[in-house]
Amino acid sequence: MSANRPVVMSFSGHDPSGGAGIQADIETLVSHQCHSASVITALTEQDTRNVKKLIPQSPENIISQAKTLLDDLPVNVFKIGLIGHHETAIAIYAILKQYPHIPVVFDPVLAAGGGTELSNDRLIATIVDLLLPCTTVLTPNSEEARRLAGFDDLEECGLELLEQGCEYVLITGTHETTPAVSNQLFHDNRSWETYTWDRLPASYHGSGCTLATSIAALMAHGLEPVQAVMEAQEYTWNSLNSAYKPGRGQFIPNRFFWMEDDT
């Protein structure tokens, strides 16, 4: 990759356990030789097991933070993670509509890995109405895809999410009961490609953040979305395969696996 550091702006929550959210975004972006510009959408009280409290930040502060950064930094890609409140989604939309030339990678975090609900019907409706039409690559897991699209069949979900305005949709299959993990990419009004990965044995905190941010980073370096999606899955699988468990909950992806000495 070039020695230049393309800029990715992340709208995401702060995870004090260090597994997901902004910290996951920063680690992934650094791993891909990108510069991270961060806008905190929500503070949280959480550990590696679950989210206990969600504290949304004010829409005014989100907009002002983003505008200050955008006046200074040449942002190549927007990455959206945890939103947490419909007013936050409206604030993010206010930024996106002013910069329609900047691609958007959106990981629609609707619930915590431990099960805590992080969304409601009003937020989901706002996401569908405002953010999906601005999205270049959407990366829902199968449960999120069903909630956003309103169908049970994942093929129908993918096509519906394209219809709602996304250019590419990658539905990940880790929440399904299949022996292997199948991730399905949708584009151009059809199922574009299916990727199959060995299912790893543990439960992971921050895997979705890692995948979406890796896609954003690779796009910031100039890769087309399909190539970025393919390479980001490999990076994420390797991060999970070398994950570690610092606490009593889920494993944390090792986003710097490539730095470790194999000897």
C-alpha positions as a LaTeX table, in Angstrom:
\begin{tabular}{lrrr}
\hline
Residue & $x$ (\AA) & $y$ (\AA) & $z$ (\AA) \\
\hline
Met1 & 0.00 & 0.00 & 0.00 \\
Ser2 & 1.00 & 3.62 & $-0.44$ \\
Ala3 & 2.88 & 5.39 & 2.35 \\
Asn4 & 0.10 & 7.96 & 2.29 \\
Arg5 & $-2.52$ & 7.68 & 5.00 \\
Pro6 & $-6.02$ & 8.05 & 3.56 \\
Val7 & $-8.55$ & 9.37 & 6.06 \\
Val8 & $-11.58$ & 7.39 & 7.24 \\
Met9 & $-14.10$ & 9.15 & 9.46 \\
Ser10 & $-15.89$ & 6.81 & 11.87 \\
Phe11 & $-19.23$ & 7.59 & 13.48 \\
Ser12 & $-19.43$ & 5.04 & 16.28 \\
Gly13 & $-19.83$ & 4.44 & 19.99 \\
His14 & $-17.14$ & 4.31 & 22.64 \\
Asp15 & $-16.60$ & 0.84 & 24.08 \\
Pro16 & $-14.57$ & 1.12 & 27.30 \\
Ser17 & $-13.75$ & $-2.60$ & 27.17 \\
Gly18 & $-11.69$ & $-1.94$ & 24.04 \\
Gly19 & $-13.25$ & $-4.68$ & 21.95 \\
Ala20 & $-15.68$ & $-2.91$ & 19.66 \\
Gly21 & $-16.78$ & 0.56 & 18.61 \\
Ile22 & $-14.34$ & 3.39 & 18.05 \\
Gln23 & $-11.36$ & 1.50 & 19.44 \\
Ala24 & $-12.00$ & $-1.41$ & 17.06 \\
Asp25 & $-12.26$ & 1.10 & 14.21 \\
Ile26 & $-9.00$ & 2.81 & 15.14 \\
Glu27 & $-7.09$ & $-0.47$ & 15.49 \\
Thr28 & $-8.39$ & $-1.70$ & 12.14 \\
Leu29 & $-7.61$ & 1.57 & 10.37 \\
Val30 & $-4.09$ & 1.70 & 11.79 \\
Ser31 & $-3.62$ & $-1.91$ & 10.70 \\
His32 & $-4.55$ & $-0.83$ & 7.17 \\
Gln33 & $-2.29$ & 2.24 & 7.20 \\
Cys34 & $-5.17$ & 4.68 & 7.31 \\
His35 & $-5.66$ & 7.79 & 9.43 \\
Ser36 & $-8.64$ & 7.57 & 11.79 \\
Ala37 & $-10.93$ & 10.55 & 12.39 \\
Ser38 & $-13.45$ & 9.66 & 15.09 \\
Val39 & $-16.85$ & 11.08 & 15.98 \\
Ile40 & $-18.36$ & 9.50 & 19.10 \\
Thr41 & $-22.07$ & 8.81 & 18.69 \\
Ala42 & $-22.62$ & 7.37 & 22.17 \\
Leu43 & $-20.83$ & 6.58 & 25.38 \\
Thr44 & $-21.51$ & 3.15 & 26.81 \\
Glu45 & $-21.13$ & 1.21 & 30.00 \\
Gln46 & $-20.11$ & $-2.23$ & 28.85 \\
Asp47 & $-17.64$ & $-5.05$ & 29.26 \\
Thr48 & $-16.66$ & $-7.97$ & 27.05 \\
Arg49 & $-19.95$ & $-9.67$ & 27.90 \\
Asn50 & $-22.67$ & $-7.11$ & 27.24 \\
Val51 & $-23.75$ & $-3.47$ & 27.13 \\
Lys52 & $-25.23$ & $-2.21$ & 30.39 \\
Lys53 & $-25.95$ & 1.41 & 29.50 \\
Leu54 & $-26.09$ & 3.52 & 26.33 \\
Ile55 & $-25.58$ & 7.29 & 26.57 \\
Pro56 & $-26.23$ & 9.02 & 23.21 \\
Gln57 & $-24.30$ & 12.19 & 22.49 \\
Ser58 & $-26.12$ & 15.34 & 21.42 \\
Pro59 & $-26.86$ & 15.71 & 17.70 \\
Glu60 & $-25.43$ & 19.23 & 17.80 \\
Asn61 & $-22.09$ & 18.00 & 19.11 \\
Ile62 & $-21.96$ & 15.19 & 16.56 \\
Ile63 & $-22.54$ & 17.61 & 13.69 \\
Ser64 & $-20.07$ & 20.20 & 14.99 \\
Gln65 & $-17.35$ & 17.57 & 15.57 \\
Ala66 & $-17.79$ & 16.20 & 12.08 \\
Lys67 & $-17.83$ & 19.61 & 10.40 \\
Thr68 & $-14.67$ & 20.69 & 12.22 \\
Leu69 & $-12.87$ & 17.56 & 11.03 \\
Leu70 & $-14.21$ & 17.81 & 7.49 \\
Asp71 & $-13.00$ & 21.42 & 7.24 \\
Asp72 & $-9.49$ & 20.19 & 8.05 \\
Leu73 & $-9.08$ & 16.62 & 6.79 \\
Pro74 & $-9.57$ & 15.16 & 3.27 \\
Val75 & $-11.94$ & 12.36 & 4.29 \\
Asn76 & $-11.91$ & 9.48 & 1.80 \\
Val77 & $-14.61$ & 7.25 & 3.31 \\
Phe78 & $-17.27$ & 7.51 & 6.02 \\
Lys79 & $-17.77$ & 4.49 & 8.28 \\
Ile80 & $-20.91$ & 4.28 & 10.46 \\
Gly81 & $-21.26$ & 1.91 & 13.40 \\
Leu82 & $-23.39$ & 2.19 & 16.53 \\
Ile83 & $-25.99$ & 4.96 & 16.25 \\
Gly84 & $-28.17$ & 4.31 & 19.30 \\
His85 & $-30.83$ & 7.02 & 18.81 \\
His86 & $-32.94$ & 8.26 & 15.91 \\
Glu87 & $-31.77$ & 11.86 & 16.45 \\
Thr88 & $-28.19$ & 10.66 & 16.05 \\
Ala89 & $-29.15$ & 9.06 & 12.72 \\
Ile90 & $-30.66$ & 12.37 & 11.60 \\
Ala91 & $-27.45$ & 14.19 & 12.60 \\
Ile92 & $-25.30$ & 11.76 & 10.62 \\
Tyr93 & $-27.60$ & 12.14 & 7.63 \\
Ala94 & $-27.17$ & 15.92 & 7.84 \\
Ile95 & $-23.44$ & 15.39 & 7.34 \\
Leu96 & $-23.71$ & 12.73 & 4.64 \\
Lys97 & $-26.03$ & 14.78 & 2.44 \\
Gln98 & $-23.44$ & 17.59 & 2.36 \\
Tyr99 & $-20.74$ & 15.20 & 1.14 \\
Pro100 & $-22.48$ & 12.91 & $-1.36$ \\
His101 & $-19.18$ & 12.17 & $-3.14$ \\
Ile102 & $-17.70$ & 10.40 & $-0.09$ \\
Pro103 & $-18.48$ & 6.64 & 0.01 \\
Val104 & $-20.26$ & 5.28 & 3.09 \\
Val105 & $-19.68$ & 1.89 & 4.75 \\
Phe106 & $-22.41$ & 1.18 & 7.30 \\
Asp107 & $-22.39$ & $-1.54$ & 9.97 \\
Pro108 & $-25.95$ & $-1.29$ & 11.37 \\
Val109 & $-25.39$ & $-2.20$ & 15.03 \\
Leu110 & $-28.90$ & $-2.90$ & 16.35 \\
Ala111 & $-28.09$ & $-5.09$ & 19.38 \\
Ala112 & $-25.06$ & $-5.93$ & 21.48 \\
Gly113 & $-23.34$ & $-9.27$ & 21.19 \\
Gly114 & $-24.57$ & $-10.07$ & 24.68 \\
Gly115 & $-28.16$ & $-9.39$ & 23.67 \\
Thr116 & $-28.85$ & $-5.84$ & 24.91 \\
Glu117 & $-31.15$ & $-3.96$ & 22.54 \\
Leu118 & $-29.46$ & $-0.91$ & 21.03 \\
Ser119 & $-32.24$ & 0.23 & 18.72 \\
Asn120 & $-36.00$ & 0.65 & 18.49 \\
Asp121 & $-38.59$ & 0.89 & 15.73 \\
Arg122 & $-38.12$ & 4.64 & 15.32 \\
Leu123 & $-34.37$ & 4.34 & 14.90 \\
Ile124 & $-34.75$ & 1.49 & 12.42 \\
Ala125 & $-37.27$ & 3.51 & 10.41 \\
Thr126 & $-34.90$ & 6.49 & 10.35 \\
Ile127 & $-32.04$ & 4.28 & 9.21 \\
Val128 & $-34.14$ & 2.87 & 6.39 \\
Asp129 & $-35.55$ & 6.23 & 5.30 \\
Leu130 & $-32.41$ & 8.38 & 5.56 \\
Leu131 & $-29.19$ & 6.39 & 5.83 \\
Leu132 & $-29.65$ & 3.36 & 3.57 \\
Pro133 & $-30.10$ & 5.56 & 0.46 \\
Cys134 & $-26.71$ & 7.13 & 1.28 \\
Thr135 & $-24.92$ & 3.81 & 1.84 \\
Thr136 & $-22.32$ & 2.42 & $-0.52$ \\
Val137 & $-21.69$ & $-0.85$ & 1.38 \\
Leu138 & $-24.03$ & $-2.14$ & 4.09 \\
Thr139 & $-22.71$ & $-4.97$ & 6.32 \\
Pro140 & $-25.57$ & $-6.36$ & 8.45 \\
Asn141 & $-25.44$ & $-9.74$ & 10.11 \\
Ser142 & $-28.39$ & $-11.98$ & 9.27 \\
Glu143 & $-30.45$ & $-10.81$ & 12.25 \\
Glu144 & $-29.90$ & $-7.14$ & 11.42 \\
Ala145 & $-30.74$ & $-7.77$ & 7.76 \\
Arg146 & $-34.06$ & $-9.32$ & 8.73 \\
Arg147 & $-34.94$ & $-6.40$ & 11.00 \\
Leu148 & $-34.06$ & $-3.79$ & 8.40 \\
Ala149 & $-35.67$ & $-5.53$ & 5.44 \\
Gly150 & $-38.69$ & $-7.13$ & 7.11 \\
Phe151 & $-38.23$ & $-10.58$ & 5.56 \\
Asp152 & $-37.08$ & $-13.91$ & 6.97 \\
Asp153 & $-35.41$ & $-15.21$ & 3.81 \\
Leu154 & $-31.94$ & $-13.69$ & 3.49 \\
Glu155 & $-32.07$ & $-13.59$ & $-0.30$ \\
Glu156 & $-35.21$ & $-11.45$ & $-0.07$ \\
Cys157 & $-33.54$ & $-9.32$ & 2.58 \\
Gly158 & $-30.54$ & $-8.60$ & 0.41 \\
Leu159 & $-32.64$ & $-7.61$ & $-2.58$ \\
Glu160 & $-34.90$ & $-5.44$ & $-0.43$ \\
Leu161 & $-31.94$ & $-3.61$ & 1.10 \\
Leu162 & $-30.68$ & $-2.87$ & $-2.40$ \\
Glu163 & $-34.15$ & $-1.60$ & $-3.23$ \\
Gln164 & $-33.98$ & 0.67 & $-0.17$ \\
Gly165 & $-30.99$ & 2.41 & $-1.69$ \\
Cys166 & $-27.77$ & 0.57 & $-0.74$ \\
Glu167 & $-25.32$ & 0.03 & $-3.57$ \\
Tyr168 & $-23.80$ & $-3.14$ & $-2.07$ \\
Val169 & $-25.09$ & $-5.33$ & 0.76 \\
Leu170 & $-22.94$ & $-7.95$ & 2.49 \\
Ile171 & $-25.06$ & $-10.13$ & 4.80 \\
Thr172 & $-22.84$ & $-12.08$ & 7.17 \\
Gly173 & $-23.83$ & $-15.55$ & 8.34 \\
Thr174 & $-22.16$ & $-15.96$ & 11.71 \\
His175 & $-25.53$ & $-15.91$ & 13.51 \\
Glu176 & $-26.91$ & $-18.75$ & 11.39 \\
Thr177 & $-26.68$ & $-22.43$ & 12.38 \\
Thr178 & $-24.83$ & $-23.58$ & 9.26 \\
Pro179 & $-21.65$ & $-25.68$ & 9.66 \\
Ala180 & $-19.61$ & $-23.06$ & 7.79 \\
Val181 & $-20.16$ & $-19.31$ & 7.67 \\
Ser182 & $-21.66$ & $-18.04$ & 4.43 \\
Asn183 & $-21.50$ & $-14.32$ & 3.69 \\
Gln184 & $-23.63$ & $-13.20$ & 0.76 \\
Leu185 & $-22.93$ & $-10.08$ & $-1.31$ \\
Phe186 & $-25.77$ & $-8.37$ & $-3.18$ \\
His187 & $-25.32$ & $-5.79$ & $-5.93$ \\
Asp188 & $-26.99$ & $-4.66$ & $-9.15$ \\
Asn189 & $-30.39$ & $-6.10$ & $-8.19$ \\
Arg190 & $-29.11$ & $-9.62$ & $-7.63$ \\
Ser191 & $-27.13$ & $-11.91$ & $-5.41$ \\
Trp192 & $-23.60$ & $-11.15$ & $-6.58$ \\
Glu193 & $-21.36$ & $-13.61$ & $-4.76$ \\
Thr194 & $-21.28$ & $-15.98$ & $-1.76$ \\
Tyr195 & $-18.17$ & $-16.37$ & 0.37 \\
Thr196 & $-17.70$ & $-19.40$ & 2.64 \\
Trp197 & $-15.46$ & $-19.38$ & 5.71 \\
Asp198 & $-14.63$ & $-21.98$ & 8.32 \\
Arg199 & $-16.73$ & $-21.38$ & 11.43 \\
Leu200 & $-14.53$ & $-20.53$ & 14.38 \\
Pro201 & $-15.38$ & $-21.95$ & 17.81 \\
Ala202 & $-15.57$ & $-18.85$ & 20.00 \\
Ser203 & $-17.86$ & $-15.84$ & 20.37 \\
Tyr204 & $-16.27$ & $-12.54$ & 19.37 \\
His205 & $-16.70$ & $-8.93$ & 20.49 \\
Gly206 & $-16.13$ & $-6.42$ & 17.69 \\
Ser207 & $-16.12$ & $-8.68$ & 14.65 \\
Gly208 & $-18.70$ & $-6.60$ & 12.76 \\
Cys209 & $-16.81$ & $-3.38$ & 13.49 \\
Thr210 & $-13.63$ & $-4.99$ & 12.22 \\
Leu211 & $-15.19$ & $-6.16$ & 8.97 \\
Ala212 & $-16.92$ & $-2.90$ & 8.09 \\
Thr213 & $-13.92$ & $-0.77$ & 8.98 \\
Ser214 & $-11.60$ & $-3.01$ & 6.98 \\
Ile215 & $-13.85$ & $-2.53$ & 3.96 \\
Ala216 & $-13.81$ & 1.24 & 4.52 \\
Ala217 & $-10.03$ & 1.27 & 4.86 \\
Leu218 & $-9.46$ & $-0.73$ & 1.70 \\
Met219 & $-11.86$ & 1.51 & $-0.22$ \\
Ala220 & $-9.99$ & 4.54 & 1.12 \\
His221 & $-6.86$ & 3.07 & $-0.47$ \\
Gly222 & $-8.68$ & 2.95 & $-3.80$ \\
Leu223 & $-10.05$ & $-0.60$ & $-3.99$ \\
Glu224 & $-13.42$ & $-1.10$ & $-5.63$ \\
Pro225 & $-16.14$ & $-2.29$ & $-3.20$ \\
Val226 & $-16.20$ & $-5.92$ & $-4.40$ \\
Gln227 & $-12.44$ & $-6.30$ & $-4.00$ \\
Ala228 & $-12.54$ & $-4.48$ & $-0.65$ \\
Val229 & $-15.31$ & $-6.79$ & 0.59 \\
Met230 & $-13.32$ & $-9.87$ & $-0.40$ \\
Glu231 & $-10.05$ & $-8.76$ & 1.20 \\
Ala232 & $-11.74$ & $-7.41$ & 4.34 \\
Gln233 & $-13.34$ & $-10.78$ & 5.03 \\
Glu234 & $-9.94$ & $-12.46$ & 4.93 \\
Tyr235 & $-8.47$ & $-9.83$ & 7.26 \\
Thr236 & $-11.39$ & $-10.21$ & 9.67 \\
Trp237 & $-11.27$ & $-14.02$ & 9.67 \\
Asn238 & $-7.56$ & $-13.91$ & 10.49 \\
Ser239 & $-8.22$ & $-11.39$ & 13.27 \\
Leu240 & $-10.81$ & $-13.74$ & 14.76 \\
Asn241 & $-8.68$ & $-16.83$ & 14.28 \\
Ser242 & $-5.95$ & $-15.25$ & 16.41 \\
Ala243 & $-8.34$ & $-13.61$ & 18.90 \\
Tyr244 & $-7.62$ & $-13.40$ & 22.61 \\
Lys245 & $-9.77$ & $-13.30$ & 25.75 \\
Pro246 & $-8.79$ & $-10.49$ & 28.14 \\
Gly247 & $-11.89$ & $-10.69$ & 30.34 \\
Arg248 & $-14.75$ & $-12.96$ & 31.33 \\
Gly249 & $-16.82$ & $-12.51$ & 28.21 \\
Gln250 & $-16.24$ & $-12.77$ & 24.48 \\
Phe251 & $-12.94$ & $-13.03$ & 22.64 \\
Ile252 & $-11.46$ & $-9.85$ & 21.14 \\
Pro253 & $-10.22$ & $-9.87$ & 17.52 \\
Asn254 & $-6.46$ & $-9.57$ & 17.23 \\
Arg255 & $-6.41$ & $-6.86$ & 14.58 \\
Phe256 & $-2.62$ & $-6.79$ & 14.59 \\
Phe257 & $-2.19$ & $-10.53$ & 13.97 \\
Trp258 & 0.06 & $-9.75$ & 11.02 \\
Met259 & 2.65 & $-8.14$ & 13.32 \\
Glu260 & 3.24 & $-11.28$ & 15.36 \\
Asp261 & 6.33 & $-13.41$ & 14.91 \\
Asp262 & 5.38 & $-16.89$ & 13.73 \\
Thr263 & 8.54 & $-18.45$ & 15.11 \\
\hline
\end{tabular}
